[in-house]
């Protein structure tokens, strides 16, 4: 398997991905970050663009005109997060055209799209930008070079420092994360002046305007990735004075201040990853700090945007559906403007959108069988990424359907089953999502290239949403907290049993694949049940004890297991796959990225070596330039080929 380029699996994967992507080289193959002008007359969106199967996609800003996606600006590098000013006269966006990987603010004035001018640079890289309600200023969220990236961003840090030391010099870590602070800056558009507004010693993970004279932030007193889980909601005056508004026993995210500064809306949710927030809607009165929990009709909120001082727009998840609504403040009357079984992820992990002044919502919608397209509610499709590559993928990817089953304790579990044509039973691969607090929707490729690839080869793929998944309220999400690897184990096993009983799955040919929590569960399940023919744990946790002392989110792991690694016999030990490797009979392909700080590559290595010691077939693949997951080409080609080869070797589709 060392010379993979000569294998049939590698040829199959290369031909598949070239057929999917080559027709779209130089044009968007995915869309995210949609934004609409307040009057609804203009829309913009960020497109992910591959020019060849090399590296990760660059990004560019597009507008929809006459049913087509057309570039807004022709500058080099990547551009993203376009935002119209409140009056629609100026477009702000972020670009790294001056230095790769370091994003700064750019502005495009008047009604014509063309070349933008750069705002003064800030020290670091800008992660997000928001216009003030009066349109005079732009708020910048700035990460220092060397700041942690969340697992959903690929882990590692946001830059690689130029090596100025000799090759033998040690890598030093004093625990202070000095380079990793996140700060807030304001650019005054008329003068071009850029000023820092957050004080030293306050790390600002997310922020938004609250009126035009203050901002509201999710902030902590230190910059380490684990600090986000205990961050608080803080009001910051432009002079730098701060006032804590709200803390929580779980996590806070998606802050949004009203245009008049009277209210702050924020989502409260139990979370497993930074920026993957899906939860309850809280309304905080800035003058008094009084908090109200607003009724969103069973929707987990994933995006917030004020329509005006009395109306708040939100987008979210309700089981497998995407929902958008406008809620009055403070009364709480809800008008749903969108409810669909299409996904509205817009390339992110959760549904997003953008609202007009009259309450319409712009979203990027897709499903497993419908390529991403840009839609403003009440209007025809504005533009689509459709091209011969999407037609090819649709022709080979089979079909998708929602399925449900009942766990042993009576809890109903949802999932999406993708399968080839025919009646079955099919060899089944269970694709386990990360988190654990995230969820699948019926979306294009199910977010993972391995899904349509496996279906093309004759496999059915089940993408389950076990307890802990988003979209079913905080009680359901919290069912996995303090007990990962407990009842959630049986949510997967009962789903497999149900598909076997229905004649859809071949019980003798069942495999597992998943990343992060999905990697942990792929390793854990093979210690709990010997039915599995093959498994591919990606970026797994396999030893919660060593994870506690090597990961940059170790405190999160302890909370989600309710375990103290210093105490023998806690779940840090009893839920570690590596300590139950003697029970495994399933061949495992263990995959990790060398730059992963969330689930360090030693986790995959420990499980591999434990399996080998017990005579279980195992391969370890650590990609030297990858972090949390395998994202860049050609590493992704290699990984997909190895995964396909592993399943074909141990549970052939024919």
C-alpha positions as CSV (number, residue, x, y, z in Angstrom):
1,X,0.0,0.0,0.0
2,X,3.0,2.3,0.2
3,X,3.0,3.2,-3.5
4,X,-0.7,4.1,-3.5
5,X,-0.6,5.9,-6.9
6,X,-0.5,2.6,-8.6
7,X,-3.5,1.1,-6.8
8,X,-6.9,0.7,-8.3
9,X,-8.4,2.6,-5.3
10,X,-6.3,5.7,-6.0
11,X,-7.2,5.6,-9.7
12,X,-10.9,5.3,-8.7
13,X,-10.8,8.2,-6.3
14,X,-8.8,10.4,-8.6
15,X,-11.2,9.8,-11.5
16,X,-14.2,10.5,-9.3
17,X,-12.9,13.8,-7.8
18,X,-11.6,15.0,-11.2
19,X,-15.1,14.4,-12.7
20,X,-16.6,16.3,-9.8
21,X,-14.2,19.2,-9.6
22,X,-12.5,19.8,-13.0
23,X,-15.6,21.3,-14.7
24,X,-15.6,23.9,-11.9
25,X,-11.9,24.8,-11.8
26,X,-11.7,28.5,-11.5
27,X,-15.4,28.9,-10.5
28,X,-17.3,28.3,-7.2
29,X,-17.9,24.7,-6.2
30,X,-19.3,25.6,-2.8
31,X,-21.1,28.7,-1.3
32,X,-21.1,30.2,2.1
33,X,-21.6,33.5,4.0
34,X,-24.6,34.9,2.0
35,X,-25.4,38.6,2.5
36,X,-28.2,40.8,1.2
37,X,-28.6,44.5,1.1
38,X,-31.3,45.9,3.4
39,X,-33.5,46.7,0.4
40,X,-33.1,43.2,-1.0
41,X,-31.8,44.4,-4.4
42,X,-28.3,43.1,-4.2
43,X,-26.8,39.9,-2.8
44,X,-23.2,38.7,-2.3
45,X,-21.8,35.3,-1.3
46,X,-18.4,33.7,-0.6
47,X,-17.5,31.0,-3.1
48,X,-14.9,28.2,-2.5
49,X,-12.8,27.8,-5.6
50,X,-10.4,25.1,-6.8
51,X,-8.1,25.9,-9.7
52,X,-6.5,22.4,-9.5
53,X,-6.5,19.5,-7.1
54,X,-3.9,21.0,-5.0
55,X,-4.0,22.6,-1.5
56,X,-7.2,23.9,-0.1
57,X,-9.7,26.0,-2.0
58,X,-9.2,29.7,-2.2
59,X,-12.2,31.9,-1.6
60,X,-13.7,34.7,-3.6
61,X,-16.7,37.1,-3.3
62,X,-19.5,36.8,-5.9
63,X,-22.7,38.5,-6.7
64,X,-25.8,37.0,-8.4
65,X,-26.7,38.7,-11.7
66,X,-29.0,37.3,-14.4
67,X,-28.9,33.9,-12.7
68,X,-25.1,33.7,-12.7
69,X,-22.5,34.1,-10.1
70,X,-20.1,36.9,-11.0
71,X,-16.9,38.0,-9.2
72,X,-17.2,41.2,-7.3
73,X,-13.5,41.9,-7.3
74,X,-10.5,40.5,-9.2
75,X,-7.8,41.0,-6.6
76,X,-5.4,38.1,-5.8
77,X,-5.4,35.8,-2.9
78,X,-8.6,34.9,-1.0
79,X,-11.6,37.1,-0.2
80,X,-14.5,36.3,2.1
81,X,-17.3,37.5,4.4
82,X,-18.8,40.3,2.2
83,X,-21.1,42.7,4.1
84,X,-23.1,45.6,2.7
85,X,-23.3,48.8,4.7
86,X,-26.7,49.6,6.2
87,X,-27.5,52.0,3.3
88,X,-26.1,49.5,0.8
89,X,-23.6,52.0,-0.7
90,X,-20.4,50.2,0.4
91,X,-19.3,46.6,0.5
92,X,-16.9,45.5,3.1
93,X,-15.0,42.2,2.9
94,X,-11.9,40.5,4.1
95,X,-8.9,39.5,1.9
96,X,-5.4,38.2,2.3
97,X,-4.2,39.7,-1.0
98,X,-1.4,41.5,0.7
99,X,0.0,38.5,2.6
100,X,-1.3,35.0,2.3
101,X,-3.2,33.8,5.3
102,X,-3.4,37.3,6.9
103,X,-6.9,38.8,6.2
104,X,-7.5,42.5,6.4
105,X,-10.5,44.8,5.7
106,X,-11.2,46.0,2.2
107,X,-14.0,48.4,1.1
108,X,-15.8,48.9,-2.2
109,X,-17.7,52.2,-2.5
110,X,-20.6,53.4,-4.7
111,X,-23.0,51.2,-6.8
112,X,-20.4,49.6,-9.0
113,X,-18.3,46.6,-8.2
114,X,-14.7,46.8,-9.1
115,X,-11.4,47.2,-7.3
116,X,-11.5,47.7,-3.5
117,X,-9.2,49.9,-1.4
118,X,-7.6,48.5,1.7
119,X,-8.3,49.8,5.2
120,X,-5.2,50.3,7.4
121,X,-3.9,47.0,8.5
122,X,-4.3,45.7,12.0
123,X,-1.8,43.4,13.8
124,X,-2.9,39.9,13.1
125,X,-5.6,38.4,10.9
126,X,-9.2,39.6,10.8
127,X,-11.7,36.8,11.4
128,X,-14.9,38.8,11.0
129,X,-16.2,42.3,10.3
130,X,-19.5,44.0,11.1
131,X,-20.9,47.4,10.1
132,X,-22.1,49.7,12.9
133,X,-25.8,50.5,12.7
134,X,-25.1,54.1,11.6
135,X,-22.8,52.8,8.8
136,X,-19.9,55.0,9.9
137,X,-17.6,52.3,11.4
138,X,-16.6,48.6,10.9
139,X,-15.9,46.4,13.9
140,X,-13.0,43.9,13.3
141,X,-12.4,40.7,15.2
142,X,-8.6,40.2,15.1
143,X,-6.7,37.1,16.0
144,X,-3.0,37.4,16.8
145,X,-0.7,35.3,14.6
146,X,-0.3,32.0,16.3
147,X,-3.8,31.9,17.8
148,X,-5.5,28.6,18.2
149,X,-7.9,27.4,15.5
150,X,-11.1,25.5,16.5
151,X,-11.4,21.9,15.6
152,X,-14.0,22.9,12.9
153,X,-11.3,25.1,11.4
154,X,-8.8,22.3,11.2
155,X,-7.1,22.9,14.6
156,X,-3.5,23.9,14.9
157,X,-2.8,27.7,14.7
158,X,-3.8,30.4,12.3
159,X,-0.2,30.9,11.0
160,X,3.1,29.2,10.9
161,X,5.9,31.3,12.2
162,X,9.0,31.8,10.1
163,X,11.7,29.6,11.6
164,X,14.6,31.8,12.6
165,X,16.2,29.4,15.0
166,X,18.7,26.6,14.2
167,X,17.2,23.2,13.4
168,X,18.2,21.8,16.8
169,X,16.5,24.6,18.8
170,X,13.6,23.3,21.0
171,X,10.0,24.3,20.5
172,X,9.1,26.3,23.6
173,X,5.8,26.6,25.3
174,X,5.5,28.5,28.6
175,X,1.7,28.1,28.8
176,X,0.9,31.8,28.3
177,X,-0.3,31.7,24.6
178,X,1.2,35.2,24.2
179,X,0.7,35.2,20.4
180,X,-2.8,33.9,20.5
181,X,-4.9,36.7,21.9
182,X,-8.1,37.9,20.1
183,X,-8.9,41.6,20.2
184,X,-11.4,44.0,18.8
185,X,-10.7,47.0,16.6
186,X,-12.8,49.7,14.9
187,X,-12.2,51.3,11.5
188,X,-13.8,54.7,11.0
189,X,-14.7,54.7,7.3
190,X,-14.6,58.4,6.6
191,X,-11.1,58.9,8.1
192,X,-9.6,55.5,7.7
193,X,-8.5,55.5,11.3
194,X,-8.2,52.1,13.0
195,X,-8.4,51.9,16.8
196,X,-8.3,49.1,19.3
197,X,-11.3,49.0,21.6
198,X,-10.9,45.9,23.6
199,X,-8.7,46.2,26.7
200,X,-5.6,44.1,27.4
201,X,-6.3,40.9,29.3
202,X,-9.7,40.3,27.6
203,X,-9.8,37.7,24.8
204,X,-12.7,38.3,22.5
205,X,-13.9,35.2,20.6
206,X,-16.9,36.8,18.9
207,X,-18.3,40.3,18.9
208,X,-21.0,42.5,17.4
209,X,-22.3,46.1,17.7
210,X,-24.8,47.1,20.3
211,X,-25.9,50.5,19.1
212,X,-23.1,52.5,17.4
213,X,-21.2,53.4,20.5
214,X,-20.5,50.0,22.1
215,X,-19.9,46.4,21.2
216,X,-20.9,43.1,22.9
217,X,-18.5,40.2,23.0
218,X,-18.1,36.6,24.0
219,X,-14.9,37.0,26.0
220,X,-12.6,35.3,28.4
221,X,-9.6,36.3,30.6
222,X,-7.2,34.1,28.7
223,X,-6.7,33.1,25.0
224,X,-6.3,29.3,25.2
225,X,-8.9,27.2,23.2
226,X,-10.2,25.6,26.4
227,X,-11.1,29.1,27.8
228,X,-13.9,29.5,25.3
229,X,-16.0,26.9,27.1
230,X,-16.3,29.2,30.1
231,X,-16.4,32.6,28.3
232,X,-18.9,35.3,29.3
233,X,-21.0,37.9,27.6
234,X,-19.4,41.4,28.0
235,X,-20.4,44.9,27.0
236,X,-17.5,47.0,25.8
237,X,-17.7,50.8,25.4
238,X,-15.6,52.2,22.5
239,X,-13.4,53.8,25.2
240,X,-12.5,50.2,26.3
241,X,-14.6,50.2,29.5
242,X,-16.2,46.8,30.1
243,X,-19.2,45.4,31.9
244,X,-20.0,41.7,32.3
245,X,-23.6,41.0,31.2
246,X,-24.0,37.3,31.5
247,X,-22.3,34.1,32.4
248,X,-23.5,30.5,31.8
249,X,-23.1,27.0,33.1
250,X,-22.8,25.9,29.4
251,X,-21.7,28.0,26.4
252,X,-22.6,31.3,24.9
253,X,-22.4,32.4,21.2
254,X,-23.7,34.4,18.3
255,X,-23.9,37.7,20.1
256,X,-26.0,40.4,18.4
257,X,-26.8,43.8,19.8
258,X,-29.9,45.8,18.8
259,X,-29.4,48.9,16.7
260,X,-30.5,51.2,19.5
261,X,-28.3,49.4,22.1
262,X,-31.1,48.4,24.4
263,X,-30.9,44.7,23.9
264,X,-28.4,41.9,23.3
265,X,-29.5,38.6,21.8
266,X,-27.3,35.6,22.4
267,X,-27.5,31.8,22.0
268,X,-27.0,29.6,25.0
269,X,-26.1,26.0,24.3
270,X,-24.1,23.0,25.5
271,X,-21.4,22.8,22.9
272,X,-18.5,20.6,22.0
273,X,-16.7,22.9,19.5
274,X,-16.1,26.6,19.4
275,X,-18.4,28.4,16.9
276,X,-20.7,25.3,16.6
277,X,-23.5,26.8,18.6
278,X,-27.1,25.6,18.3
279,X,-29.3,26.5,21.2
280,X,-31.8,28.6,23.1
281,X,-32.3,32.3,22.4
282,X,-31.7,34.7,25.3
283,X,-32.5,38.4,25.3
284,X,-30.5,40.6,27.7
285,X,-31.5,44.1,28.6
286,X,-28.3,46.1,28.6
287,X,-29.4,48.7,31.2
288,X,-30.4,46.2,33.9
289,X,-28.9,42.9,32.8
290,X,-32.3,41.2,33.0
291,X,-32.5,38.0,30.9
292,X,-35.4,36.5,29.1
293,X,-35.5,33.1,27.3
294,X,-37.5,33.5,24.1
295,X,-39.6,30.7,22.6
296,X,-38.3,29.7,19.1
297,X,-40.9,27.0,18.6
298,X,-38.5,24.1,19.0
299,X,-35.8,25.5,16.8
300,X,-32.1,25.4,18.0
301,X,-30.8,28.9,17.0
302,X,-27.6,28.9,14.9
303,X,-27.6,32.5,13.5
304,X,-28.8,35.9,14.8
305,X,-29.3,39.2,13.0
306,X,-31.3,42.3,14.0
307,X,-33.8,43.4,11.3
308,X,-34.5,46.6,13.2
309,X,-34.7,47.8,16.8
310,X,-37.8,45.8,17.5
311,X,-37.4,42.7,15.3
312,X,-34.7,40.0,15.5
313,X,-34.1,37.5,12.7
314,X,-32.8,34.0,13.5
315,X,-32.0,30.9,11.5
316,X,-31.7,27.4,13.1
317,X,-32.3,23.7,13.1
318,X,-35.5,21.8,14.0
319,X,-34.6,18.1,13.8
320,X,-33.6,17.7,10.1
321,X,-35.2,20.9,8.9
322,X,-33.8,24.4,8.4
323,X,-35.9,27.2,9.9
324,X,-35.7,31.0,9.6
325,X,-38.0,33.4,11.5
326,X,-38.4,37.0,12.8
327,X,-39.3,37.5,16.4
328,X,-40.5,40.7,18.0
329,X,-38.6,42.2,20.9
330,X,-39.4,42.2,23.7
331,X,-42.8,40.7,23.0
332,X,-41.7,37.4,21.5
333,X,-44.2,37.0,18.7
334,X,-42.7,34.7,16.0
335,X,-43.2,34.8,12.2
336,X,-41.5,31.9,10.4
337,X,-40.3,33.0,7.0
338,X,-38.7,29.7,6.0
339,X,-39.1,26.0,7.0
340,X,-37.6,23.5,4.7
341,X,-36.1,20.0,4.6
342,X,-33.3,21.4,2.5
343,X,-30.0,22.3,4.3
344,X,-29.1,26.0,4.7
345,X,-25.6,25.5,6.0
346,X,-24.0,27.8,3.4
347,X,-20.8,25.8,3.7
348,X,-20.7,26.2,7.5
349,X,-21.6,23.6,10.1
350,X,-25.1,25.0,10.9
351,X,-27.8,26.9,9.0
352,X,-27.1,30.6,8.3
353,X,-28.8,33.4,6.4
354,X,-29.1,37.2,6.0
355,X,-32.3,39.3,6.4
356,X,-33.7,42.2,4.5
357,X,-35.5,45.2,6.1
358,X,-38.9,43.6,5.3
359,X,-38.0,40.3,6.9
360,X,-37.1,38.1,3.9
361,X,-34.1,35.8,4.3
362,X,-31.3,35.0,1.9
363,X,-29.9,31.4,2.2
364,X,-27.7,28.9,0.4
365,X,-29.8,25.8,0.1
366,X,-29.0,22.3,-1.0
367,X,-29.7,18.6,-0.4
368,X,-27.9,15.4,-1.2
369,X,-29.5,15.4,-4.7
370,X,-29.7,19.2,-5.2
371,X,-26.5,21.3,-5.6
372,X,-26.1,24.5,-3.6
373,X,-28.1,27.4,-4.8
374,X,-28.7,31.0,-3.6
375,X,-32.3,31.8,-2.7
376,X,-34.1,34.9,-1.3
377,X,-37.4,33.9,0.2
378,X,-40.3,34.8,-2.0
379,X,-38.1,34.9,-5.1
380,X,-36.9,32.4,-7.7
381,X,-33.4,30.9,-7.4
382,X,-30.9,33.6,-7.8
383,X,-27.9,31.5,-8.8
384,X,-26.5,28.0,-8.5
385,X,-23.2,26.3,-8.7
386,X,-24.6,23.7,-11.2
387,X,-22.0,22.5,-13.8
388,X,-21.2,19.2,-15.5
389,X,-19.4,18.1,-12.3
390,X,-22.5,18.4,-10.2
391,X,-24.4,16.5,-12.8
392,X,-21.8,13.7,-12.7
393,X,-22.0,13.6,-8.9
394,X,-25.8,13.4,-8.9
395,X,-25.6,10.6,-11.5
396,X,-23.4,8.3,-9.3
397,X,-24.3,9.3,-5.7
398,X,-27.6,7.4,-5.4
399,X,-30.4,8.7,-3.3
400,X,-30.9,10.0,0.3
401,X,-33.8,9.5,2.6
402,X,-34.5,10.3,6.2
403,X,-34.8,7.3,8.5
404,X,-35.7,6.9,12.1
405,X,-35.3,4.1,14.7
406,X,-35.8,3.5,18.4
407,X,-32.9,3.2,20.8
408,X,-33.1,0.5,23.5
409,X,-34.3,3.1,26.1
410,X,-37.1,4.2,23.8
411,X,-35.5,7.4,22.4
412,X,-36.2,8.0,18.7
413,X,-33.1,8.6,16.6
414,X,-32.9,10.3,13.2
415,X,-30.5,9.7,10.4
416,X,-29.9,10.1,6.7
417,X,-29.5,6.9,4.6
418,X,-27.7,7.3,1.2
419,X,-27.7,4.2,-1.0
420,X,-27.3,3.0,-4.5
421,X,-30.1,1.9,-6.8
422,X,-31.7,-1.5,-6.0
423,X,-33.4,-3.2,-3.2
424,X,-30.5,-4.3,-1.0
425,X,-29.3,-5.5,1.4
426,X,-26.2,-3.4,0.8
427,X,-22.9,-3.4,2.6
428,X,-23.3,-0.6,5.1
429,X,-20.8,2.1,6.3
430,X,-21.9,4.2,9.3
431,X,-20.5,7.7,8.9
432,X,-20.3,9.2,12.4
433,X,-20.4,13.0,12.8
434,X,-18.0,15.0,15.0
435,X,-18.9,17.0,18.0
436,X,-20.6,15.1,19.5
437,X,-22.9,18.2,19.5
438,X,-23.5,18.8,15.9
439,X,-25.9,17.1,13.4
440,X,-26.4,15.9,9.9
441,X,-28.9,17.4,7.5
442,X,-29.8,16.1,4.1
443,X,-27.1,18.1,2.3
444,X,-24.8,18.0,-0.7
445,X,-22.4,15.1,-0.4
446,X,-23.4,14.9,3.3
447,X,-20.5,17.2,3.8
448,X,-18.0,14.4,3.3
449,X,-16.6,13.3,-0.1
450,X,-16.4,9.7,1.1
451,X,-20.3,9.4,1.2
452,X,-21.0,9.7,-2.6
453,X,-17.7,7.9,-3.3
454,X,-18.8,4.9,-1.3
455,X,-22.3,4.9,-2.7
456,X,-20.8,4.9,-6.2
457,X,-18.9,1.8,-5.3
458,X,-22.1,0.0,-4.1
459,X,-22.1,0.8,-0.4
460,X,-25.0,2.3,1.6
461,X,-24.0,5.0,4.0
462,X,-25.9,5.8,7.2
463,X,-25.3,9.3,8.8
464,X,-27.0,9.1,12.2
465,X,-27.9,11.9,14.7
466,X,-27.6,10.2,18.0
467,X,-28.4,11.7,21.4
468,X,-26.2,14.8,21.8
469,X,-26.9,16.0,18.3
470,X,-28.2,19.5,17.5
471,X,-31.7,20.4,16.4
472,X,-33.7,18.7,19.1
473,X,-33.3,21.1,22.1
474,X,-30.9,21.4,24.9
475,X,-32.2,18.4,26.9
476,X,-31.5,16.1,23.9
477,X,-28.1,17.7,23.3
478,X,-27.2,17.3,27.0
479,X,-27.9,13.6,27.0
480,X,-24.4,12.9,25.8
481,X,-22.7,15.2,28.4
482,X,-20.8,13.4,31.2
483,X,-21.5,10.0,29.5
484,X,-19.9,9.8,26.0
485,X,-19.6,6.2,25.0
486,X,-22.6,5.2,27.1
487,X,-26.2,5.2,25.7
488,X,-25.0,6.9,22.5
489,X,-23.2,3.7,21.8
490,X,-26.5,1.9,21.5
491,X,-28.0,4.7,19.3
492,X,-25.6,3.5,16.6
493,X,-26.0,-0.2,17.2
494,X,-29.8,-0.1,17.2
495,X,-29.7,1.9,14.0
496,X,-27.6,-0.8,12.3
497,X,-30.0,-3.4,13.7
498,X,-33.0,-1.5,12.3
499,X,-31.5,-1.3,8.8
500,X,-30.6,-5.0,8.8
501,X,-34.2,-5.9,9.9
502,X,-35.6,-3.7,7.1
503,X,-33.5,-5.6,4.5
504,X,-31.5,-2.5,3.7
505,X,-28.1,-3.5,5.3
506,X,-26.1,-6.7,5.1
507,X,-25.3,-7.4,8.8
508,X,-22.1,-9.3,7.8
509,X,-20.6,-6.3,6.0
510,X,-20.8,-3.2,8.3
511,X,-18.1,-0.6,8.6
512,X,-17.4,2.6,10.5
513,X,-15.9,5.9,9.6
514,X,-15.9,9.3,11.3
515,X,-13.7,12.2,12.5
516,X,-13.1,13.8,16.0
517,X,-16.0,12.4,18.2
518,X,-16.8,10.3,15.1
519,X,-13.2,9.0,15.3
520,X,-13.6,8.3,19.0
521,X,-16.8,6.4,18.4
522,X,-15.4,4.5,15.4
523,X,-12.7,3.2,17.7
524,X,-15.0,2.8,20.7
525,X,-17.7,0.8,18.9
526,X,-15.2,-1.9,17.8
527,X,-14.3,-2.5,21.4
528,X,-18.0,-3.0,22.3
529,X,-19.2,-5.1,19.4
530,X,-17.3,-7.6,17.1
531,X,-19.8,-7.3,14.2
532,X,-17.8,-4.7,12.3
533,X,-15.8,-5.7,9.3
534,X,-13.7,-2.6,9.0
535,X,-13.3,0.8,10.7
536,X,-11.6,4.1,9.8
537,X,-11.2,6.3,12.9
538,X,-10.1,9.8,11.8
539,X,-8.6,12.3,14.3
540,X,-9.8,10.1,17.1
541,X,-9.6,10.2,20.9
542,X,-8.6,6.7,22.0
543,X,-7.0,7.4,25.4
544,X,-8.8,10.0,27.5
545,X,-6.1,9.9,30.1
546,X,-3.3,11.0,27.7
547,X,-5.7,13.3,25.9
548,X,-6.2,15.1,29.2
549,X,-2.5,16.1,29.2
550,X,-1.8,16.7,25.5
551,X,-4.9,18.3,24.0
552,X,-5.7,22.1,23.9
553,X,-9.3,21.3,24.9
554,X,-8.6,18.8,27.6
555,X,-11.0,20.5,30.1
556,X,-13.8,19.9,27.6
557,X,-13.1,16.2,27.5
558,X,-13.2,16.0,31.3
559,X,-16.5,17.7,31.4
560,X,-18.1,15.5,28.7
561,X,-17.0,12.4,30.6
562,X,-17.4,13.7,34.1
563,X,-14.0,12.2,34.7
564,X,-10.9,13.0,36.6
565,X,-7.9,11.3,34.9
566,X,-6.0,11.3,38.3
567,X,-8.7,9.1,39.8
568,X,-8.3,5.4,38.7
569,X,-11.5,3.8,37.4
570,X,-13.2,7.0,36.1
571,X,-14.5,7.3,32.6
572,X,-11.2,8.7,31.5
573,X,-10.1,5.0,31.8
574,X,-13.2,3.0,31.3
575,X,-14.2,4.8,28.1
576,X,-10.8,4.7,26.5
577,X,-10.7,2.4,23.4
578,X,-7.0,1.8,23.8
579,X,-7.5,0.3,27.2
580,X,-10.0,-2.2,25.7
581,X,-8.0,-3.1,22.6
582,X,-7.9,-6.8,23.6
583,X,-11.7,-7.0,22.7
584,X,-11.2,-5.7,19.1
585,X,-11.5,-8.0,16.2
586,X,-12.1,-5.3,13.5
587,X,-9.3,-4.2,11.1
588,X,-8.7,-0.5,11.7
589,X,-7.2,2.2,9.5
590,X,-6.2,4.9,12.0
591,X,-5.9,8.4,10.5
592,X,-4.6,11.7,12.0
593,X,-3.0,15.0,11.2
594,X,0.4,15.8,12.7
595,X,-0.6,19.4,13.4
596,X,-3.8,18.6,15.3
597,X,-3.9,20.2,18.7
598,X,-7.5,19.1,19.6
599,X,-7.0,15.4,19.2
600,X,-3.2,15.0,18.9
601,X,-1.9,12.4,16.5
602,X,-0.6,10.3,19.4
603,X,-4.2,9.2,20.0
604,X,-4.3,7.4,16.6
605,X,-0.8,6.0,17.2
606,X,-1.7,4.6,20.6
607,X,-4.7,2.7,19.3
608,X,-2.8,1.4,16.3
609,X,0.0,0.1,18.5
610,X,-2.4,-1.5,20.9
611,X,-4.2,-3.2,18.1
612,X,-1.0,-4.5,16.6
613,X,0.1,-5.8,20.0
614,X,-3.1,-7.9,20.1
615,X,-2.8,-9.2,16.6
616,X,-5.5,-7.0,15.0
617,X,-4.9,-5.8,11.5
618,X,-4.2,-2.1,11.7
619,X,-2.6,0.7,9.6
620,X,-1.6,4.1,10.9
621,X,-1.6,7.1,8.5
622,X,-0.4,10.4,10.0
623,X,-0.4,13.3,7.5
624,X,2.4,15.7,8.2
625,X,0.8,18.9,6.9
626,X,-2.8,18.2,8.2
627,X,-4.5,19.2,11.4
628,X,-8.0,18.1,12.6
629,X,-9.1,16.1,9.6
630,X,-7.6,15.7,6.1
631,X,-8.5,18.8,4.1
632,X,-5.9,19.7,1.5
633,X,-5.1,18.0,-1.8
634,X,-3.2,15.7,-2.6
635,X,-3.4,14.4,1.0
636,X,-7.2,14.2,0.7
637,X,-6.9,12.1,-2.4
638,X,-4.5,9.7,-0.6
639,X,-6.8,9.5,2.5
640,X,-9.9,8.8,0.5
641,X,-8.1,6.1,-1.6
642,X,-6.8,4.4,1.6
643,X,-10.3,4.5,3.2
644,X,-11.9,3.1,0.0
645,X,-9.2,0.4,-0.2
646,X,-9.7,-0.5,3.4
647,X,-13.4,-1.1,3.0
648,X,-13.0,-2.9,-0.3
649,X,-10.4,-5.2,1.2
650,X,-12.3,-6.1,4.4
651,X,-16.0,-5.8,3.3
652,X,-16.1,-5.7,-0.5
653,X,-19.3,-4.3,-2.1
654,X,-19.5,-7.2,-4.6
